[in-house]
């Protein structure tokens, strides 16, 4: 069976193939190989600039340009050649090294330096730096732009709906009103905290040999400060240097990175569920998309599928990231290979997240507020004013205020007339009675508007 979007096992490469090009450009096998080629060539160029190494080599300045061209001209055919070599070596980095050596040996200028390819490195020296660059590119080109879009859409609606009251539900029961704008603002604040924390994540890297001590490098060149060379090289890639490791970079920062994404995704799940609920309550309707079917048998339906798809894909992403964040920092003694196959699946977590973000953004764009429905529900729940009334009664020392309001309202349907009659019968000062009688479920919204204004000032 020929592999295609119809025959792929994973929906990421099947059903959702066209929606994941942005992730594929970073996490495909081809992209991963190209990142590794980049690290190998940059490390070689770094070595060729060390004076003690240059003593024994005749370096033509055009060598650097030739090395750059290997990376610039690297293509899928080259990647296939590396994969063919790997069929024999059963080792991806060694296959890559042999490919580069062959490239160099076929070039007069480069042939003199071919033995310095992968010099003093262990496989993870190349892999860890490649993954760090991949994750940093993910952060820069995928997560930050998507999170900004989501935050901006939520902020716009928080401001737009800041004065529109809605009944709140605590434990699923009618409770003190808020505004729909304030509910959007609650999510904005939570997500924005994770956005700020994501920007503080450091992407770590190391290049220090088989067990992190530069052993072979020091034997070959004992007078070179390899610790400083390592630091300079890692930081030149825009990464944070990890000075103390075993054979592998321990992946703690990857766990930190994933945990931050998990928190953002979890908040977004909460948002999706609330929007789903508000649609169900008819506080929001959804724009109809021509040709789109809600049900195979019920023609009238416009289902909140975007929020449902978003929730499902976020749950998949979080499940994978939770596993990876727990597993990756653990390695037996100086090295085991259990992290290798796990790391190769990181693109899945980002793919599911991207699918979820796209679905959520579509869902938000389809929302149409139904203010009249919100007002209708508020007007059916005058009993919620029992809260401020009993608090004011307590202020003036009226005993059993809570219990009086409980007898009046609990388990009963209350209207404005019943509430006003109760207020009139209290011993409250006349000015307080008048103030309480001006309260309605529609205007009892506290500082909702001011909180939004202060949040975005």
Secondary structure by P-SEA (a helix, b strand, c coil): ccccccccccccccccccccccccccccaaaaaaaaaaaaaaaaaaaaaccccccccccccaaaaaaaaaaaaccaaaaaaaaaaaaacccaaaaaaaaaaaaaaaccccccccccccccccaaaaaaaaaaaaaaaaacccaaaaaaaaaaaaaaaaaaaccbbbbbbccccccccccaaaaaaaaaaaaaaaaaaaaaccbbbbbbcccccaaaaaaaccccaaaaaaaaaaaaacccccccccccccaaaaaaaaaaaaaaaaaaaaaaaaaaaaaaaccbbbbbcccccccccccccccaaaaaaaaaaaaaaaaaaaaaaaccccccccccccaaaaaaaaaaaaaaaaaaaaaaaaaaaaccccaaaaaaaaaaccccaaaaaaaaaaaacccaaaaaaaaacccccccaaaaaaaaaaccccaaaaaaaaaccccccccaaaaaaaaaac
